[in-house]
Amino acid sequence: MTVPPSSTDQSSPDDTPALPTHLEVDGVRLKLAKPHVGVARWIGQDEVLQQLLACWISLDQTDLPLTPRLVGAPGVGKTQLGIAAAMAHERPLFIYQCTADTRPEDLLVTPVLSQDGKIAYHASPLVTAMLVGGVCILDEGNRMNEKSWASLAPLFDNRRYVESIVAGITIDANPSFRAAVTMNQDESTFEIPDYIMSRLQPTLPVGFPNKQDEMAILQYHLPFAEPEMLAMTVEFLQRSHSLKLEFSPRDGINLLRYALKRISQDPKHPLSRDQAWQEALKHCLGEDAMDLEQMSQRRRRTLGGDAVPLGLADLFFDPDDPMHPDLDEVDDNEDEDADF
């Protein structure tokens, strides 16, 4: 049971409804997390935004919202998409950053020693969103281990609650609570078990923006950038997308920010725009990014695109080594072909 807080527990931001700072659940007083504050604009790819908002619709009192997975390369704007959806939903937003060492108590309720020497219980951003009926984004959820995911299993099915062993309480989700999980497509992630994946549906892929949208994104974040610098960056990003290289709008923003700072550093001896951009490219994205074609070829070879099947002997002998045990077979085959 949730008891409404007293008037002294209210916070009053200028442009948002007052949210409680503390709530009591089954006799345990919880200090709530602060909501995310900031404005986010989602540019382009309107379809995926509408798909996310559709997941959060309840058609009936018995109809539960879905908890989708937002999947894509790092830097394409998955978190930004979730923030924009929460704003469109007009609900307070809470973001929890998942890591490999996230523990179940980190996700739910954490005991903290207060100034008077007593134990105080702090609700996570996720639990806070559950209590106040907000939106929670579990950011980079596939970096989290199975034990932590297991603690959320009852939340993302029809039970809609979590159990805090630390505080000894069961916390029910407010009917207005909504959630989404972002997941990066890279190798430094855990494999999420099937019983969790079946609860995180549907999968909404977030791809790279097209040229017009990418230009609009850079202009939105860097309105002071010159058109020439913006155009150079967009052309680079679009070329990398076509070569299946995962340089994202975030990479372009960081690259351009550094280049602009270098240009403005010394007005008496300014760097040329092209020189500053090339320097930023090298230091932000690495020397390999200076030649996208060659980088793409190396990546394809690494992924096995040009690989030739090898035998055990190939691990110890060069292909032309006279001692190579398979060399005789190759010669015999060539002799047989010559007979024809």
N, C-alpha and C positions, 0 to 999 in steps of 0.2 A: 504494500500500500504506500502511495506517495502522499506526503503531507505538504501542502503549499507553504512556501517560506514566509517568514515574517517580513514586514515592510523594510526592515533594516538590511535585508539580504538582497535588495534590488539594485541593479546597476541601470543607468539611464543614458545610453549613448544618444547623441543628438538626433540621428536619423534612423534608428532601429528601435523596435519594441523592446521594452525592458525585459531582460532575462534574469532569472534568479542566479545568485552566486552559490547558494547551497540548497540542497533538498534532502529530506529525510526519507529513507526507505527501510521499512521494517525495523525502526528504531535506530538505524545507523545513519548518522549525518554525513552527507557526501559534499565535498567541495567540487563544484562543477568547473569544467574547462571553459575558456573564453572562446567565442566563435571567431571564425576567420573574418577579417575585415578587409575589404578591398573590392574594387570594381573589375570585372573581367568581361571582355567582349569576345564572342566567338565569331570568327571571320571565315566565311566559306563553309563548305560541307554541311549545309543546313540539314540535310537528310539525317545525318547521324545524331544531331542535336534533337530532332523530332523523335527519333527512335528511342533515345534515352528518356525523354520526357514521357513517352508512351509507356515505358516500363514502370513508371511511378504512378500511373493512373489506377485508381480503384473503382471498378465498375459497380460494386455492390458492397454492403457492409461485410459480406463474407469473402470478398475478393481481395487477396493480398497483393501488395506491390511486388515487382520483381527486383532482383539485385543483379544488374548486368555486369559483365566484364568489358572494360574498355581496353582493347588490345592494339598495340602499335609500337613502332620504334621509339626509343627515347627522344624526347624533344619535339614530338609532333603536336603536342597540345592536349594530351589526354586529361591531365588535371585541370587545365583551363576549360576544357569542355564540361567537366563536372561542376566547376565553379559557375559557369554560365548557366547550366541547367538548374542549379540551386537558386540562382537569382531569378530565373524565369518562374521557378516554383514558389518564390517568395517565402522561403523558409531559411532560418539561420543555418549557416554552413560550418561544419567541423571537418578538419583534415587530420588523418592519422598517418604518419610516415612509417611504413612497415620496413623492418630490417631483418637480417638473418638471426640476430640475437633477441628478437622480440619475444617476451614471455607472456603467458596467458594473463598474469596479473597486470602487465603493462597495458594490455588491450582493455582491461575491465576496471579494476579498482586497485590502487596502490596505497599501502600504508606509509605514512610519513610522520616523523617525530616533530611535533609542534613546539613552539617556543616555551610553553608551560610544561613540557616534558610528557605530554599525553600523545596518544596515537591519533592522528587525523587521517581520514580516508579521502583520497582524491580520485574523482571519477575521470576516466580517460575521455578524450574527445568523442570516441564512439559511444560510450555509455551516456555522456552528456547529451548527445544528439538523440539517443533513445528516450531519455527522460523528458526533454523539452520539445520533442517532436520535430527535430531538425533533420538536416541532410548530412550524412557522413561519407566522406571519400576515403577509402582505404587505399592509400597511394603505394604503388609498386607491391601489390599483394603477393606476387609470386616470389618475393624475397623472404617470405615468412615461412617458418618451419611448420610441420604437420601438427605438433602439439599445440601450438597457438591457434591454428585453424580449427582444431577439434573443439576448443572452448567456444567457438562461434557457431558450431553446427546447429544448435537449437534456435539461434537467432534468425537464421536464414531459411528456416522451413516454417510450417504452420504454427509452431510453438511460440515464436517471436519473444524469446527471453534469453538471458544469460545468467549463469550462476557464478558468483564470486566466492571462491573458497576462502580467500583472505578475509573478506568482510563477513562471510557467513550469511549472505543474502541472495535472493533471487530477484532479478531486475527485469520487469516487463517493459517491452517497447511501446511507446506511445503510438496510437494508430496513425499519426502523421509522420512517423519516422520513415525515412528513405535512405538508401545506401547504394553505392556503386564501388567497384574495385577496378583500379587501373593495373595493367600488367605490361611490362616491357618484354619485347621479343629479343632477348639476348641470352648469352650462355651463363651469366652469373645469377641464375635464379634456381629456385627449388621446383620440383615437379609436384603440383598440388594433387592430393588424392582424389579419386573419382567421386567419393561421397560428398566432397566439398564442391567439386566442379559442377556436380548435378544441381547444386543449390544456387550457383552463380550463373544464372541464365537470363537473357541470351548473351552471346558474344557479339560485341559491336566493334568492328575493326575501324581504326582511325588511321587513315593513310596520309601521304604527303599532299600538300595543297598544290593546285595548279598555279600557273605563272601569275595570273591576275590576283588570285587570293594571296599568294606568297608576297607579292608586292604590297598588297593592302596590309598584311600582317606586319611587315617591316616598317611601313609608314606609320602604322598605329603605335608601335613601340618606340620608333625613332623619328618623330615628326620633324626634328631639326636636321636630319640627314639630307645631303644634297641629292638630287635625282640621279646624277651620274654614279655616285657611290651605291645608291640603292639598286640601280640597274645592273652594275657589276656583280653585286652579291646575289641578286635573283637569278641572273644567268648562270652563275656558278652552281647554285643550289639546284636549278632545273636540270643542268647537265649531270650533276651527281645522281639525281633521281632516275634519270634515263639509263644510267650505267649501274643501277641497283646498289649504289653506295648510300649509306644511311646518314648523310649529313642533313640535319633537320633545320627548321626555321630558327630554333634556339641557337644552333651553331652559327647561322647567319647573323642573328642579332648580336651575339657576343663578338664575332669577327668584326662587324661594322662598328660596334661601340669602341673597340680597341683602336681601330684605324682612325676614327674621328678624334679620339683623345690624343693620339700621336700627332695628328695634323695641327691641333690647337695648342700643342704643348709649347711651341716656340714660334710666335708670330713673325719674328725677325728672320728666321731661317726655316720656313715651313717645308715639310716633306711634300713631294708631289703626291697627288691623290693615288696614282697607280702604285707608287713605291710604298706608301703607307698601307694600302690594301694588301699588297703582296706580303709585306712584313706581318700584318695581322693574320693572314691566311697561314703562314708558316708557323707562327707561335701559338695560334688558337687551335688549328686543326692538324698540325704536323707537316713535316716536309713531304710526306707521301701525297698530301692533298694538292701539291703544286702541279702534279701530272695525273689527272683523273683517269685517263685512258690506261696508263701503266698500272695505276692502283687497282683498277677494275680487273685487269688481266691477272694480276697477282692474286686477287681475291678469288677469281674463278679457279685458278690452279690450286689454291689452298682448299677450296671446297670440293676439289676432285673433278672439275670440269674437263681438264686436259690430262687426267691421270692415266697412266698405262698400267695394266695389271702386272703385278710383280710376283715372282715365285720366291721360295725361301732362299735360293742361291743368290738372288739379286741383292739380298741384304749384306752379303759378304764379298761379292765380286762385281767389278764393273762389267757392263754389257759386252765390251770388246776384249775382256780378259781371256787369254788362251786357256786358263784353268777353269773358266766358267763351265759347270757341268752341262748346261743346256745349250752350249755353243755348238756341239756336234749335231744336235737335233736340228738346229736352225740350218747348218750347212747341208745336212742330208736332204732337208725339205727343198732347199734351193737347187740342189743337184737334180732332184726328181722333177722339179718344175722345168729345168733346162732340157730334160729329155723330151718334153713335149714341145 
